[in-house]
């Protein structure tokens, strides 16, 4: 293993795994996904994901399988259910470095791209959390890099990389996992055909046939799911939750934003390397026809950005799959700036002094960037537990249960439902209607229901205790 590979691997591992488990579940995604994984582990049902006892078929279960497996191997801790995302982040960085070297790029450029990917703020934070977006990014990265290398020099290895990427992406996000690499491949091949003024049928057929192979694991799961839940379950995964999110017909998904949502988010999308990404795209714009390598990564960014903009459901985390391409553009433009700076090494001006000390300045910048992330992981995220952790709420529920009282959750949202399952390792009784709530509370004077709401419940309900998780109040009520 070369010095460049080992240093990048160690730095990325430090960034993704340092203090990974020193804070509790935070936010709706972590609570929901961790709860589903815990329920899968407890019920030993690896086919139908469930949240709070009900089928939860928004996405295929690859991340849940990995999280539930980690729970079984290491216990039900936040650290365990974050492992899959952290490993996905690490593998994405190393695959990007390795394939850039295969493309003939210098070690410095490949290393810089890997480092920039690992230190993009949104990418770093999401790969250290519970969820499937890190796996989606890994799958998309593998598929697209394997596709581009296959155009240049097709081998069994590049084919396997592409197939594995499609498998990971589709088993993580379903139809979206197919669309994210697919829109880039289609756009790039179309651009090449127009520039070359000829259609290379083989270039179009090869990714199509390999995609069919990559879809086999997803199809196997869908067949088993069909045997368990019928056509409705399969339709919910493929149409309601995938196509429905894009068209806006899946109302429950939420996250509906105006078409310009991602334009507003661009200033923070690839921090702290945003300027390098955007100036790089502008700088390389005239060389794209002659440089298919730069064209490919530019198309990667623009095609996925356009597709996500057209979708009705929008979240900043969806931009994660653009991050590897953005890191490459940033690294290539950083090389241009470095060479310009190097040319002024002999000057007596301020730029000349900066040029002569460029290695020390670059080293200092890397230390500061890594240090900021480590400080955030060690102190800032645990500090956020004071407001965002579900542990005090769940501990209060457990204290009541230990006192012999029955506790139920009324119209539990995904956050508290998932967190309660994860921390108690069982499904707490749920109530859906006002009639069920009244019947439960009147059945025994010691029964307590937990209600999430913006306003305090009114009589005949009696508020026994109020607890806050973030800005959401939870009311413990009796009658």
C-alpha positions, 0 to 999 in steps of 0.5 A: 500500500502506497503512502498516498493510499494509506494516508488517505485511508487513515484520514478518512477512517478517522473522519468517519469513525472517530467518536461515532457513538458518543451521541444519541440518535438525533433527528427524524431519519436516525430515529426512524431507520434505527427503530426499523432496524431494531424491529427487524432484529427483534422480530427476525423478519428480514423481508418486510421492514416495519415501523411501530408494528406496521409495514414501512415500505418506503425503500428497499432494505439494504441499509436496514439489513446492515443495521440490524446485522450490526445490532445483532453483532455489536448490540443495540447502540447508536454506534452500531447502527451508524457503522454501515453509513460510515463504511459506505463513506470510507469506501466511496472515498477509496473507490474514487481515489482508486478509479481516478488513478486508473483514469491516469490522474496524478496521485495529488489530484486523486488524493485531493479529490478523496480528501475533499469528498471526505471533508464536505460538511454535508457528506461528512455529517450524513455518512456519520448518521443512520440512513441509506443515503451514504449507501446510495452515494457509494452505489452511484459512485461505483456504478458511474466510475465503473461505467466511465472506465468501461468506456475506456477499457472494458474489463471484468473488474469494471463490469463487476464494479458497475453491477455491484454499484447498481445493486447497492444503489437500487437495494438502498433507494429503489427506483431512485438508485437506478435513476441517479446513475441512469440519468448521468449515463444517458446524458453523457452518451447522448453528449458523446453521440452528438459531439462525435456525430455517430451512435456507438450502439455497444456503448449504449447496450453494455450499461443496459445489460449490466444494469439488468444483472445489477437488478437481480438482488432487488428483484429477488427481494421484490419476489419474496415481498410479493409472496408475503404482502402481495402486489400492494406491497411491491407497488408501494415500494416501486411506485408510491414511494419512488415515482410518487415522490418525484411526481408529488402524488405521494403526499405522505412523503412531504419535503415538497419545495419549490423548483428553485430549492436546490439553487438556494442550497448551492452556497452550502451544498459542498462546503468548505470546497464550494468556491473550488467546485463552482469556479472549476465548472466555469473554468473548464467549460471551454475544454469539455468537448476536448476532455471527456474526463472533465465532461463526464464529471460535469455531466454527473453534477448537472444531470443529477442536479436537474433531475432532483430539481424536477422532483417534487420531494426535495431535501439537501441530503439528496445532493450527496450523490453529486459530492464525488463529482464535485470533489473531482472538479474541485481537486482539478481546479485546485491543481490549476491554482497550485500550478499558477501559484508555483509559477510565482515562486520566484517573485518578491511580492506577497504572492511569491512569499505565499508560493514559497511556503505553499506546502506549509500553508496547504498542510496547515489548511488540512490540519484545520479542516480535519481538526474542526470535524474532530472537535464537532464529533467529540464535543458539539454533537454530544452537546446537542443531545441536551435538546435533540436526544430521545433518551430522556423521553424513553427513560421516562416511559420506561420509568412509568412501566417499571412502576407498573403503569401502562404507557401508550403512544397516541398517533406516534410520529416516525421519530418517537415511534422509531426511537421508542422501539430502538431504545426499549427493543420492543413495540410500545402500544399505539393508539390511532383514534380519539376513541381508542385514547379515551378507552385506554385511559379510562381502563385504568387510572394509572394508564398514561398516553404520550401525545405529540402536539403544538398545543397542550391537550384539553380536558378531559385529558390531564397533563401529567408531564411535558418533555421537549425533544428539539422544538417538539413538546411531548405530553404525558397525559391521563384522564 
